[in-house]
Amino acid sequence: MFNFLKDNDSDKLIAELKKVETHAKETFGGKDKNIWFKFGSSDTLTTTISDIKTDLTTRNRNHILDNFKLVTSDLNPQNELQVFFS
């Protein structure tokens, strides 16, 4: 996400996230499982890779960019990126 904020290459971001997801599936099993993200402890959404891809091309772009900035630049532990696999 940090590299995306620097180079703005959404295809590269999505490809890298899918690599992480594939690795999780191979390591932990679960063909039907996916990774999803929470951007800080106050985030109530479950954001998937597909959601990120869509958000980057819609009116939600600023919201997802703000979330990326929050979890990559804020040192407050309440604002850390949480990654889940289920």
Helices and strands as residue ranges (DSSP letters): H 2-7, H 10-28, E 35-39, E 47-48, H 49-55, H 61-73, G 77-79, E 81-85
